[in-house]
Amino acid sequence: MKRTIRYYRIIWLKYDLTAGLSVFLVALPLCLGIALASGVPLYTGILSGIIGGLVVSLISGSQLAVSGPAAGLTTLVASSIISFGDFRIFLLAVIIAGVFQLLLGLLKLGVIANYFPSSVIKGMLAAIGIILISKQIPLALGYDQPDFWTNGFLKLFRPSNFRSSFINFNQHITRGAILISIISLIVLIALQLPFSKKIKIIPAPLIVVIIGVIINFIFTKAAAGYSLKNTQLVNIPSNVLANISFPDFTKIFSVPGIWKDGISIGLLATLETLLCIEAIDKLDRHNRITPVNRELVAQGIGNITCGFLGAIPITAVVVRGAANVDAGARTKMSAFTHGLFLLLAVSFVPFLLNKIPYASLSAILIITGYNLAKPKLFLNIWSLGWKQFLPFIITILVILSTDLLIGVSVGLLISIYFIVQNNFKAEYKITKTRIGGIETACIKLNTNVTFLNKVKLRKVLDDVPEYSVLTIDGSECNFIDYDILEIISEYENKAHERHIELHLKGIEKVNVTAVH
């Protein structure tokens, strides 16, 4: 035991302490930005990061994954809070999501992500990216009125009152916020270019936050007309513990939609986590494989804790995990350390966090949204053909017009349709020849023939001409559904009446008279 503790202490001091600090610097602006995009108090995002670091890391079997609030959940979280009208009721949905994940892990259902088609998952993430961008544009412009898209932006395109609409729109935007957003976006884009990887020491989100703080400080001292209002800056209370909201358990069965939203959050958080774990395992230089069921147990306990302590839901996050790997982390102590730094920051220096402009956070989230919905992604899915592109694009359109759960369900149904259609074509092969003037056909059944092939097979049998020879060969089949055997046995009587010479190979006849 002493040797193990000594080993972890050496590893922590040599590798995981600095890696944890690096991940903290990446996670801090992202925690704030994701809370901002979710429409919740910003300290709840930091609380989620703390729980992801201090709770999930200790239970998880992953040595390199880092958990916290995720951009992929912002749309669902924001819509859920609006529908309930009370953050305390929403916290009940977070607890339900955690219980759902915990049950998935305990029942060893961590393979659930493998049953979601890649095109649907990519469509879901792209839709989330588009929504994320649309929600951040008003903040990037410093727009101070509600309903930016309906009452602000779209009015500019009405030719009848364009001038007055433009003047009105111009009065509600903040030039200082626009300048900070533009500079932040330029910096973020530049730091994604190949040449910047050689010179990048400080994480890009942190650089953007520091630049935003400095620019607003300059505006305050030298150009008051451009300085940001207090409502356009982060507002973390000096005593976070006194402001924590707790779930209202009296509403758990009385408010409709809690269970539906809880399961939706749990399912989406599970998919994001499992996809992230797969990606981080590929980056691990020591080729360690994370036990997915244990990971779901850890995430479930983490989200239950989030619900009880007034935080937004968490997942394993690729950006944090990749930053952890790049910083040279060796064990899960780096993730724990990042949570510890978040706790110290919110406890002792909230006044520093309150100098961060929303415009800087919105720029970070716009780039995050763009990375989820890159044009390159659309072109790549298009190149794979309609059977991949159609579920992808319809999933996006339905999510944008309704909600995430309906969009994913419709995308799944379309994918299943293509699977069924392929099954129709794949499970038998027909060859036709003429021998001595008599038409001869052979239907060779492939490995597994199910009831899904009934319609096509019946049509093929009906098309066999009279006075011909037909062979149905099932000798290489692993499985022939009873429905198929029934059709073939019924056809034997038809063949006799139509003077078709029928030969069956490897096909067991069934008693069809018993079913009529």
C-alpha positions as CSV (number, residue, x, y, z in Angstrom):
1,M,0.0,0.0,0.0
2,K,2.8,2.5,0.9
3,R,4.6,1.6,-2.3
4,T,1.5,2.3,-4.3
5,I,0.9,5.7,-2.6
6,R,4.6,6.6,-3.2
7,Y,4.3,5.6,-6.8
8,Y,1.2,7.7,-7.4
9,R,2.9,10.7,-5.6
10,I,5.9,10.5,-7.8
11,I,3.8,10.2,-11.0
12,W,1.5,13.1,-9.8
13,L,4.4,15.4,-9.1
14,K,6.2,14.6,-12.3
15,Y,3.3,14.4,-14.8
16,D,-0.2,14.7,-13.4
17,L,0.1,18.0,-11.5
18,T,1.2,20.0,-14.6
19,A,-1.3,18.1,-16.8
20,G,-4.1,18.8,-14.3
21,L,-3.2,22.5,-14.4
22,S,-3.3,22.5,-18.2
23,V,-6.7,20.8,-18.3
24,F,-8.0,23.3,-15.7
25,L,-6.9,26.2,-17.9
26,V,-8.8,24.6,-20.9
27,A,-11.8,23.6,-18.8
28,L,-12.4,26.9,-16.9
29,P,-13.6,29.0,-19.9
30,L,-15.5,26.0,-21.4
31,C,-17.4,25.4,-18.1
32,L,-18.4,29.1,-18.1
33,G,-19.2,29.1,-21.8
34,I,-21.3,25.9,-21.7
35,A,-23.3,27.2,-18.7
36,L,-23.9,30.4,-20.6
37,A,-25.1,28.5,-23.7
38,S,-27.4,26.4,-21.4
39,G,-29.1,29.5,-20.0
40,V,-28.1,28.7,-16.3
41,P,-26.1,30.6,-13.7
42,L,-22.4,30.4,-14.7
43,Y,-21.2,28.9,-11.4
44,T,-23.3,25.8,-12.2
45,G,-20.9,25.0,-15.1
46,I,-17.9,25.3,-12.7
47,L,-19.7,23.0,-10.2
48,S,-20.2,20.5,-12.9
49,G,-16.5,20.6,-13.7
50,I,-15.6,20.2,-10.1
51,I,-17.9,17.1,-9.8
52,G,-16.5,15.7,-13.0
53,G,-13.0,16.1,-11.6
54,L,-13.4,15.1,-8.0
55,V,-16.1,12.5,-8.2
56,V,-16.2,10.8,-11.6
57,S,-12.4,10.5,-12.0
58,L,-12.1,8.4,-8.8
59,I,-14.8,6.0,-9.8
60,S,-14.0,5.8,-13.6
61,G,-11.7,3.1,-15.0
62,S,-10.3,5.6,-17.5
63,Q,-6.9,7.0,-16.7
64,L,-7.0,9.9,-19.2
65,A,-10.7,10.9,-19.8
66,V,-11.8,14.1,-18.1
67,S,-15.5,14.8,-17.4
68,G,-17.4,18.1,-17.2
69,P,-20.3,20.0,-18.8
70,A,-20.5,19.3,-22.6
71,A,-21.4,21.4,-25.5
72,G,-23.5,18.5,-26.9
73,L,-26.0,18.8,-24.0
74,T,-26.5,22.6,-24.1
75,T,-29.5,22.5,-26.5
76,L,-31.4,19.8,-24.4
77,V,-30.5,21.5,-21.1
78,A,-31.7,25.0,-22.3
79,S,-35.0,23.7,-23.8
80,S,-35.7,21.5,-20.7
81,I,-35.2,24.5,-18.3
82,I,-37.5,26.7,-20.4
83,S,-40.2,24.0,-20.5
84,F,-40.1,23.5,-16.8
85,G,-39.7,27.2,-15.9
86,D,-37.8,26.3,-12.8
87,F,-34.1,25.2,-12.5
88,R,-34.9,23.2,-9.3
89,I,-37.4,21.0,-11.3
90,F,-34.8,20.6,-14.0
91,L,-32.3,19.2,-11.4
92,L,-34.8,16.3,-10.9
93,A,-34.3,15.4,-14.6
94,V,-30.5,15.4,-14.1
95,I,-30.9,13.0,-11.2
96,I,-33.1,10.7,-13.4
97,A,-30.5,10.9,-16.1
98,G,-27.8,9.8,-13.6
99,V,-30.0,6.9,-12.4
100,F,-30.6,5.8,-16.0
101,Q,-26.8,5.8,-16.7
102,L,-26.1,4.0,-13.4
103,L,-28.6,1.2,-14.4
104,L,-27.1,0.9,-17.9
105,G,-23.7,0.4,-16.3
106,L,-24.9,-2.1,-13.7
107,L,-26.8,-4.1,-16.3
108,K,-23.7,-4.1,-18.5
109,L,-25.4,-2.2,-21.4
110,G,-22.4,-0.1,-22.3
111,V,-22.5,-1.4,-25.8
112,I,-25.6,0.7,-26.4
113,A,-23.7,3.3,-28.6
114,N,-22.9,0.5,-31.1
115,Y,-26.6,0.3,-32.0
116,F,-26.8,4.0,-33.1
117,P,-25.9,4.5,-36.8
118,S,-22.9,6.8,-37.2
119,S,-24.8,9.0,-39.6
120,V,-27.5,9.7,-37.0
121,I,-25.0,10.5,-34.3
122,K,-23.1,12.8,-36.6
123,G,-26.4,14.5,-37.6
124,M,-27.3,14.9,-34.0
125,L,-23.9,16.6,-33.1
126,A,-24.1,18.8,-36.2
127,A,-27.6,20.0,-35.3
128,I,-26.3,20.8,-31.8
129,G,-23.4,22.7,-33.4
130,I,-25.8,24.8,-35.5
131,I,-28.0,25.6,-32.5
132,L,-25.0,26.5,-30.5
133,I,-23.8,29.0,-33.1
134,S,-27.2,30.6,-33.5
135,K,-27.5,31.1,-29.7
136,Q,-24.1,32.7,-29.4
137,I,-24.4,35.3,-32.2
138,P,-26.5,37.7,-30.2
139,L,-24.0,37.6,-27.3
140,A,-21.1,38.1,-29.7
141,L,-22.8,41.2,-31.0
142,G,-23.6,42.4,-27.5
143,Y,-27.3,42.5,-28.4
144,D,-29.3,43.6,-25.3
145,Q,-32.8,42.6,-26.3
146,P,-34.7,39.2,-26.3
147,D,-35.7,37.5,-29.5
148,F,-32.7,38.5,-31.6
149,W,-33.6,36.3,-34.6
150,T,-37.3,37.2,-34.8
151,N,-37.6,40.8,-33.7
152,G,-34.0,42.0,-34.4
153,F,-32.2,40.4,-37.3
154,L,-35.0,39.3,-39.6
155,K,-36.6,42.8,-39.5
156,L,-33.5,44.1,-41.3
157,F,-34.7,42.2,-44.5
158,R,-38.1,44.0,-44.7
159,P,-37.6,46.5,-47.5
160,S,-40.6,48.7,-46.3
161,N,-38.8,49.9,-43.1
162,F,-35.2,48.9,-43.6
163,R,-33.7,52.2,-42.5
164,S,-35.6,52.5,-39.2
165,S,-35.0,48.8,-38.5
166,F,-31.3,49.2,-39.1
167,I,-31.1,52.3,-36.8
168,N,-33.0,50.4,-34.1
169,F,-30.8,47.3,-34.5
170,N,-27.7,49.5,-34.3
171,Q,-28.9,51.0,-31.0
172,H,-29.1,47.6,-29.3
173,I,-25.7,46.2,-30.3
174,T,-22.4,46.9,-28.4
175,R,-19.4,47.8,-30.5
176,G,-17.0,46.8,-27.7
177,A,-18.5,43.3,-27.6
178,I,-18.3,43.0,-31.4
179,L,-14.6,44.0,-31.4
180,I,-13.8,41.5,-28.7
181,S,-15.7,38.8,-30.5
182,I,-14.0,39.4,-33.8
183,I,-10.5,39.5,-32.3
184,S,-11.3,36.3,-30.3
185,L,-12.6,34.5,-33.4
186,I,-9.4,35.5,-35.3
187,V,-7.2,34.2,-32.5
188,L,-9.1,31.0,-32.2
189,I,-9.0,30.3,-35.9
190,A,-5.3,31.2,-36.1
191,L,-4.5,28.8,-33.3
192,Q,-6.2,25.9,-35.1
193,L,-3.9,26.3,-38.1
194,P,-1.0,23.8,-38.5
195,F,1.8,26.4,-37.9
196,S,0.4,27.4,-34.4
197,K,0.8,23.9,-33.0
198,K,4.6,24.5,-32.7
199,I,4.2,27.7,-30.8
200,K,1.0,27.1,-28.8
201,I,1.8,26.8,-25.1
202,I,-1.2,28.3,-23.4
203,P,-4.6,26.7,-24.3
204,A,-6.5,28.7,-27.0
205,P,-9.7,29.3,-24.9
206,L,-7.6,30.8,-22.1
207,I,-5.7,33.1,-24.5
208,V,-9.0,34.4,-25.8
209,V,-10.4,35.0,-22.3
210,I,-7.2,36.9,-21.3
211,I,-7.4,39.0,-24.5
212,G,-11.0,39.8,-23.8
213,V,-10.3,40.9,-20.2
214,I,-7.4,43.1,-21.4
215,I,-9.3,44.7,-24.2
216,N,-12.3,45.6,-22.0
217,F,-9.9,47.0,-19.4
218,I,-8.4,49.3,-22.1
219,F,-11.9,50.3,-23.2
220,T,-12.8,51.2,-19.6
221,K,-9.7,53.4,-19.2
222,A,-9.4,54.9,-22.7
223,A,-12.7,54.5,-24.6
224,A,-15.6,54.5,-22.2
225,G,-18.1,54.3,-25.1
226,Y,-16.8,50.9,-26.0
227,S,-16.6,49.4,-22.5
228,L,-18.9,46.6,-21.6
229,K,-21.8,46.8,-19.2
230,N,-21.8,44.7,-16.0
231,T,-24.6,42.5,-17.6
232,Q,-22.1,41.6,-20.4
233,L,-19.5,40.2,-18.0
234,V,-19.4,36.9,-16.1
235,N,-21.1,37.1,-12.7
236,I,-20.0,34.5,-10.2
237,P,-21.2,35.1,-6.6
238,S,-18.6,35.6,-4.0
239,N,-20.1,32.8,-1.9
240,V,-21.1,30.0,-4.3
241,L,-22.2,27.7,-1.6
242,A,-24.9,30.1,-0.4
243,N,-26.3,30.3,-4.0
244,I,-26.6,26.6,-4.8
245,S,-30.0,25.4,-5.8
246,F,-31.4,22.1,-4.7
247,P,-33.9,19.9,-6.5
248,D,-37.6,20.1,-5.6
249,F,-38.5,16.5,-4.9
250,T,-42.2,17.4,-4.4
251,K,-42.6,17.9,-8.2
252,I,-41.0,14.6,-9.3
253,F,-44.3,12.9,-10.2
254,S,-46.5,16.0,-10.7
255,V,-44.6,17.8,-13.5
256,P,-45.1,16.2,-17.0
257,G,-41.9,15.7,-19.0
258,I,-39.4,15.3,-16.1
259,W,-38.9,11.6,-16.9
260,K,-38.8,12.0,-20.6
261,D,-36.2,14.8,-20.4
262,G,-34.3,12.8,-17.8
263,I,-34.0,9.7,-20.0
264,S,-33.2,12.0,-23.0
265,I,-30.3,13.7,-21.1
266,G,-29.1,10.3,-19.9
267,L,-29.2,8.8,-23.3
268,L,-27.4,11.7,-25.0
269,A,-24.8,11.9,-22.2
270,T,-24.2,8.2,-22.5
271,L,-23.6,8.4,-26.3
272,E,-21.3,11.4,-25.9
273,T,-19.3,9.7,-23.1
274,L,-18.9,6.4,-25.0
275,L,-17.8,8.2,-28.1
276,C,-15.3,10.3,-26.1
277,I,-13.9,7.2,-24.3
278,E,-13.4,5.5,-27.6
279,A,-11.5,8.5,-28.9
280,I,-9.4,9.0,-25.8
281,D,-8.4,5.3,-25.6
282,K,-7.0,5.6,-29.2
283,L,-4.8,8.5,-28.0
284,D,-3.5,6.6,-25.0
285,R,0.2,5.8,-25.6
286,H,0.0,2.9,-23.1
287,N,-2.9,1.3,-25.0
288,R,-5.1,1.1,-21.9
289,I,-8.8,0.2,-22.6
290,T,-11.5,1.8,-20.5
291,P,-14.2,-0.6,-19.1
292,V,-17.3,1.1,-20.6
293,N,-19.8,-0.3,-18.0
294,R,-17.7,1.1,-15.1
295,E,-17.5,4.4,-17.0
296,L,-21.3,4.6,-17.1
297,V,-21.6,3.8,-13.4
298,A,-19.1,6.7,-12.8
299,Q,-21.0,9.1,-15.1
300,G,-24.3,8.0,-13.5
301,I,-23.0,8.8,-10.0
302,G,-21.5,12.0,-11.2
303,N,-24.9,13.2,-12.7
304,I,-26.8,12.1,-9.6
305,T,-24.4,14.3,-7.6
306,C,-24.8,17.2,-10.1
307,G,-28.6,17.0,-9.7
308,F,-28.4,17.0,-5.9
309,L,-25.8,19.9,-5.8
310,G,-27.5,22.2,-8.4
311,A,-25.1,21.6,-11.3
312,I,-25.7,21.0,-15.0
313,P,-25.2,17.4,-16.4
314,I,-21.8,16.1,-17.3
315,T,-20.2,13.7,-19.8
316,A,-16.6,12.7,-20.6
317,V,-15.4,15.5,-23.0
318,V,-13.0,15.0,-25.9
319,V,-11.5,18.5,-25.7
320,R,-10.5,18.1,-22.1
321,G,-9.4,14.5,-22.6
322,A,-7.2,15.4,-25.6
323,A,-5.7,18.3,-23.6
324,N,-5.0,15.9,-20.8
325,V,-3.1,13.5,-23.2
326,D,-1.2,16.4,-24.8
327,A,-0.1,17.7,-21.4
328,G,1.5,14.3,-20.7
329,A,-0.9,12.9,-18.1
330,R,-0.3,9.4,-16.8
331,T,-3.1,8.6,-14.4
332,K,-6.6,9.7,-13.4
333,M,-5.0,12.0,-10.8
334,S,-4.6,14.6,-13.5
335,A,-8.4,14.8,-13.9
336,F,-8.8,14.9,-10.1
337,T,-6.2,17.8,-9.9
338,H,-8.1,19.8,-12.6
339,G,-11.3,19.5,-10.4
340,L,-9.3,20.6,-7.4
341,F,-8.0,23.7,-9.3
342,L,-11.6,24.6,-10.3
343,L,-12.8,24.3,-6.7
344,L,-9.9,26.6,-5.6
345,A,-10.7,29.2,-8.3
346,V,-14.4,29.5,-7.6
347,S,-13.7,29.6,-3.8
348,F,-10.9,32.1,-3.6
349,V,-10.8,34.2,-6.9
350,P,-14.4,34.7,-8.2
351,F,-13.6,38.4,-8.5
352,L,-11.1,37.5,-11.3
353,L,-13.6,35.3,-13.1
354,N,-16.1,38.2,-13.0
355,K,-13.9,40.3,-15.4
356,I,-14.4,37.8,-18.3
357,P,-16.6,39.2,-21.1
358,Y,-19.5,37.1,-22.4
359,A,-18.2,38.0,-25.9
360,S,-15.0,36.0,-25.3
361,L,-17.0,33.0,-24.2
362,S,-19.5,33.3,-27.1
363,A,-16.5,33.2,-29.6
364,I,-15.2,30.0,-27.9
365,L,-18.7,28.4,-28.3
366,I,-19.1,29.6,-31.9
367,I,-15.9,27.8,-32.8
368,T,-17.0,24.7,-30.7
369,G,-20.3,24.7,-32.7
370,Y,-18.4,25.1,-36.0
371,N,-16.2,22.1,-35.1
372,L,-19.4,20.0,-34.6
373,A,-20.9,21.1,-37.9
374,K,-18.0,21.7,-40.3
375,P,-18.9,22.0,-44.0
376,K,-16.3,19.2,-44.5
377,L,-18.5,16.9,-42.5
378,F,-21.5,17.5,-44.8
379,L,-19.3,16.9,-47.9
380,N,-17.9,13.7,-46.4
381,I,-21.3,12.2,-45.5
382,W,-22.6,13.2,-49.0
383,S,-19.7,11.3,-50.6
384,L,-20.8,8.1,-48.8
385,G,-24.1,8.1,-50.7
386,W,-27.8,8.6,-50.0
387,K,-28.1,5.8,-47.5
388,Q,-25.7,7.7,-45.2
389,F,-26.6,11.3,-46.1
390,L,-30.4,11.0,-45.9
391,P,-30.5,9.9,-42.2
392,F,-27.8,12.5,-41.4
393,I,-29.5,15.5,-43.0
394,I,-33.1,14.5,-41.9
395,T,-31.8,14.1,-38.3
396,I,-30.4,17.6,-38.4
397,L,-33.6,19.2,-40.0
398,V,-36.0,17.4,-37.6
399,I,-33.9,18.4,-34.5
400,L,-33.8,22.0,-35.7
401,S,-37.6,22.1,-36.2
402,T,-38.7,20.0,-33.2
403,D,-36.4,18.6,-30.5
404,L,-33.4,16.3,-30.1
405,L,-35.3,13.1,-29.1
406,I,-37.7,13.3,-32.1
407,G,-34.9,14.1,-34.5
408,V,-32.8,11.1,-33.4
409,S,-35.8,8.8,-33.5
410,V,-36.7,9.8,-37.0
411,G,-33.0,9.4,-38.1
412,L,-33.0,5.9,-36.6
413,L,-36.2,5.0,-38.4
414,I,-34.8,6.1,-41.7
415,S,-31.6,4.1,-41.1
416,I,-33.7,1.0,-40.2
417,Y,-35.6,1.4,-43.4
418,F,-32.4,1.2,-45.4
419,I,-31.2,-1.8,-43.4
420,V,-34.5,-3.5,-44.2
421,Q,-34.3,-2.6,-47.8
422,N,-30.7,-4.0,-48.0
423,N,-31.9,-7.2,-46.3
424,F,-34.5,-7.6,-49.0
425,K,-31.8,-7.7,-51.6
426,A,-29.0,-9.5,-49.8
427,E,-30.4,-12.8,-48.6
428,Y,-31.0,-14.7,-51.9
429,K,-29.6,-14.8,-55.4
430,I,-31.5,-15.8,-58.6
431,T,-29.8,-17.3,-61.7
432,K,-31.8,-18.2,-64.9
433,T,-30.7,-20.4,-67.8
434,R,-32.4,-22.4,-70.7
435,I,-31.7,-26.1,-71.0
436,G,-33.2,-27.9,-74.0
437,G,-35.6,-25.1,-74.6
438,I,-36.9,-25.3,-71.0
439,E,-36.4,-22.3,-68.7
440,T,-34.5,-23.3,-65.6
441,A,-34.2,-21.0,-62.5
442,C,-32.3,-21.4,-59.3
443,I,-32.9,-19.4,-56.1
444,K,-30.0,-19.7,-53.8
445,L,-30.7,-18.6,-50.2
446,N,-27.8,-16.9,-48.4
447,T,-26.8,-17.2,-44.8
448,N,-29.8,-15.8,-42.9
449,V,-33.2,-15.5,-44.5
450,T,-35.8,-13.8,-42.3
451,F,-39.5,-12.7,-42.5
452,L,-38.2,-9.3,-43.9
453,N,-37.6,-11.2,-47.2
454,K,-41.2,-12.5,-47.5
455,V,-42.5,-9.8,-49.9
456,K,-39.7,-10.0,-52.4
457,L,-39.4,-13.8,-52.3
458,R,-43.2,-14.3,-52.9
459,K,-43.0,-11.9,-55.9
460,V,-40.0,-13.8,-57.3
461,L,-41.8,-17.1,-57.0
462,D,-45.0,-15.7,-58.6
463,D,-42.9,-14.5,-61.6
464,V,-41.6,-18.0,-62.4
465,P,-43.2,-19.0,-65.7
466,E,-45.3,-22.1,-66.3
467,Y,-43.7,-25.3,-67.6
468,S,-40.3,-24.4,-66.2
469,V,-37.8,-26.0,-63.7
470,L,-37.2,-24.3,-60.4
471,T,-34.6,-25.2,-57.7
472,I,-34.6,-23.5,-54.3
473,D,-31.3,-24.1,-52.6
474,G,-31.0,-23.5,-48.9
475,S,-28.1,-25.9,-48.2
476,E,-25.7,-23.1,-47.2
477,C,-28.1,-21.3,-44.9
478,N,-27.5,-20.8,-41.2
479,F,-31.0,-19.8,-40.5
480,I,-34.3,-19.9,-42.5
481,D,-37.3,-18.2,-40.8
482,Y,-40.5,-20.2,-40.3
483,D,-42.3,-17.6,-42.5
484,I,-40.0,-18.3,-45.4
485,L,-40.4,-22.1,-45.0
486,E,-44.2,-21.6,-45.0
487,I,-44.1,-19.6,-48.2
488,I,-41.9,-22.3,-49.9
489,S,-44.2,-25.1,-48.7
490,E,-47.3,-23.3,-49.9
491,Y,-45.7,-22.7,-53.2
492,E,-45.2,-26.4,-53.8
493,N,-49.0,-26.8,-54.4
494,K,-48.9,-23.8,-56.8
495,A,-46.0,-25.2,-58.7
496,H,-47.8,-28.4,-59.3
497,E,-50.9,-26.6,-60.7
498,R,-48.6,-24.4,-63.0
499,H,-46.6,-27.4,-64.2
500,I,-43.4,-26.2,-62.6
501,E,-40.9,-28.8,-61.7
502,L,-39.8,-27.8,-58.1
503,H,-36.6,-29.1,-56.4
504,L,-35.8,-28.2,-52.8
505,K,-32.2,-28.5,-51.4
506,G,-31.6,-28.2,-47.6
507,I,-35.1,-26.8,-47.0
508,E,-37.4,-28.4,-44.5
509,K,-41.1,-28.6,-45.4
510,V,-43.6,-27.4,-42.9
511,N,-47.3,-28.4,-42.4
512,V,-49.2,-25.4,-43.9
513,T,-52.6,-26.9,-43.5
514,A,-52.5,-26.4,-39.8
515,V,-52.3,-22.6,-40.1
516,H,-55.3,-22.2,-42.3
